[in-house]
Amino acid sequence: MKIDKKKIKNIKNILIYFFIICSFIYSIFAITKILVSFNLIDFSYYYQASKFILQNISPYYNGKFVLNYPPSSFFFFIPFSIFPYRLEEILWTILSYFSLLVSIFLLLKLFYKKISLKIYLVIYGLVMLSFPFKFNFGMGQVNIFILLFLCLNLYFYKTKKYLMSGIFLAIAISIKLTPIILLLFFLKKKRYDVIFSTLIFLLFLNILSILFFGINNFLDFYFKVLPSIPKIAGTVYYNQALTGFLSRLGLSFNIYIINYLIFIFLIMIGLIITKSKKENFTKEILEYGFFISLMLISGGLAWQHHFVLLLIPYLGFFILFLQKKLSRTEILLLFISYILVSYNIKSPSNFSGLLNLFLSHVFYGNLILLFLLVKRISFSKD
């Protein structure tokens, strides 16, 4: 029996467009629901902390509120405390949504001069069906802005505007310290201009934070808040870092020693497999993505909403898929990884004993992704 390739292609297109339409309608409904009815819990903390700062009250250990972000982040949060809370909440959600749209555009622009609307909308649909993104919007988290700054960092790196590349990485680090690990990528690439501009702008922002917000806030964060951050989650379901997995195993010895030993080991692997020479950008985005995946696995703490940053390595693999450079095994593993990272268990309290291990599904998905990254970076010639 002869296979009608044209008919198969038409069916594929119908399924793709059906997926695009359904996911688009769902995403608009979800964002509208957040704008109309949700109380953005994490954003309320940013808003309240900003009010404290403007009143000369420390957001660290004041008996009312604790902020887990460095003083340099205040420059980003304070503009979102000028207007009434509900208006700022709406503004935050809209800007976060557009940051996601721009992030997808920038990532595709790294590979295509002219972006296909169909490819863009497929990626958009996959993103909006993923729980980490929905969690970000629903909680009013800052991670989609961090994603945007990292995409800008990559975009300006690709276009050889290294000063701007470093500035956007510095902005990401100034809000959340964890992206500082990406300096290792640029160190291995011998892009000392990116590292220099990142560190200079970061130093500038920290000096400004001391001048505007006082030395006490600076010292409180780095010597009191920061050391305690990895220990605040324990077995909480939303912590999908290695520390969460080890906590669910019920180990009696210090899991943080194990975590940081593995952290050092993975850094060594990253530095070994990342090539110093300039390569095709698909491989470079995977190398960059390795350090993101590593950061989420063994950085000490990774809530589910942090995993929006995996859009960067996932998109690198998606490009390889479109170029038909992935094996069937890689496609299957990539699909399993996406499902595990994107899924959410609504009643984690129902899991106990050995079933607790199912609560680390995002960690497993990221681990599979890390394996695929190492395999593709180390052994592929593409």
LINWO-V33008 format. One record per helix or strand of 2 or more residues. SS is the DSSP state (A for helix, B for strand). FROM is the first residue (numbers start at 1). LEN is the number of residues. If there is no record, write none. Layout:
ss=SS from=FROM len=LEN
ss=SS from=FROM len=LEN
This chain:
ss=A from=5 len=33
ss=A from=41 len=14
ss=A from=71 len=11
ss=A from=85 len=25
ss=A from=117 len=12
ss=A from=131 len=9
ss=A from=143 len=16
ss=A from=162 len=14
ss=A from=177 len=12
ss=A from=192 len=22
ss=A from=215 len=17
ss=A from=242 len=7
ss=A from=255 len=19
ss=A from=281 len=18
ss=A from=304 len=19
ss=A from=328 len=15
ss=A from=348 len=3
ss=A from=353 len=27
